Amino acid sequence: MELALASAIAFLTATGVYLLLRARSFDVIFGLTLLSYATNLLIFSGGRLVAGKPPVLRDGVAADLANYTDPLPQALVLTAIVIAFAMTAVSIVIAIRSRADNHSDHVDGSRAEREFQRSERRRHAQARETAHVADPAAAGPRREDGA
């Protein structure tokens, strides 16, 4: 079970970081959400949760960790869920406003997106040219407009 939980935390963290490094608003917001899920699971796993044991003291039962589970991780995760929901809502509103103002969902704005697209077109043209030089028959017919 520990391996499955550790793998889930690692997967959520890796995917969240990957999405944070992309330059699109939705990807960044989704990456932050996945990182908050990974953090919640990490808090749960560090809190020694046990199934079937209550977090609240009862009469007639000894007050030690053998009979109870620690309520602090549960309280922290509940608080983190509320904060993450509010953060996601605010981030989505900011992203929608940014898209309306810039006519793009690129994080750095429309000018940066145009430069990115221009560099990608250049890179693809160079790759096609390299493929054409290496094997003219496999590269296919060449277009006059350079696209």
N, C-alpha and C positions, 0 to 999 in steps of 0.2 A: 504493500500500500504506500509505503514511503517513497518508493521509486516512482510510482505513478503520479503522486502528488508533486514530487520534485521535477518530474518530466513536464507536467502541466505548467508549473511555474516557469520553468526554463523556456518552454514553447511560447507562452504568453509574453514573457519578457522579450525574447528575441523578435517575435513578430511585432510587438509594440515599438521597439527601438527601430526596426526596419521601416515601419510606417511613419515614425516621427521624422526620419531622415528624407522622406520623399517631399516633394515641393508642392503638394496639393492640400488644400484646406481639409477636405474630408479625410484624407489619409492621416493627417496630423491629429485630428480629433479622434479618429478611430484608434490610432496608436496610443494616445493618452488614456483612452478608455481601457484598452487591453493592459496597459501598465498598471492602472488602478486595480483591475481584477487580479493581476499577479501579486500586487502588494497585499490585497485582502487575503489571498490564499497563503501568502507567506506569514502574515500575522496569525492566521488560524493554525498553521502548522507549528509555529513557535509557541503557541499557547497550550500545548498538550491537551487537546480536546479528546474526550473519551465519550463514546456513545452510551446512553442510558444513565448517566450520572447528572444530577441537577447542579446548576450553578448557585443555588440559593440554599442557605443553611436550614436544616430541619431539626425539630426537637427529637431527642432520643438517638441521634446519630452523631458520632464523633466528628469534630470539626477539623479534619485533616484532608490532604489531597487524595487519599485513598478512597474517600467516599464522595468527593465533589470534584467538579471541574472548575477551572479558573474562569470567572465571568469577565475579566478584563479584556481578553481578546475579542470576545463577542461584542462587548460595548464599543471597542475601538473600530471593529469592522462595520457595525451598524452606523456609527458616526461617519466613517469613511465613505460608505455607500451614499449617504445623503449629500455629503460634500462633493463627491464625484458626479452625482446627478446634476447638482447645481452648476458645477464647473462645465460639464458637457453642454448644458442648456445655454449658458453664456457664450461658450466657444462657438456653438452653432449660430447663434444670433450675430456674433461678430463676423463669422465666415460668410453668412448671407449678405451682410452689409458690405463687406469687402468685395464680394462678387458683384454686387450691384454697382458699386463705385468704380471698380476696375474693369468690369466686363470680363473677368477671368477668375478662376479659382486657384490660380497660382499664388503661393504664399508671398512671393516677392513682388507681386504686381504684374501688370500686363507687359511692361517694357522688358522685364526679366524673362517673362515667358516667350516673348518674341525673339529675344536673343537666344534662348534655349532652343527654340524650334529652328532657328537659322543654323545654329551649330549642329543640331541633329541632322538637318538636311545636308549640310556640308559633309558630315561624317558618313552618312549613307551614300552620298555621291562618290566619295573617295573609296568606300568599300566596293561599290559597283564597278568603279574604274579598275580597282585592283583585281577584282574577279574577272573583268573583261580582258585585262592584259594577261592574266594567268591562263585562262581558257576561254577564248572568244566564242566558241560554240555553246558552252554551258551558260554564259552570261545572258544570252538572249539578244533580241534586237535592241539596238541603241536608239534612244529618242533624241530628237534634235533640241528639245527645250531643256535638257539637262536634268529632268526629274526622274 
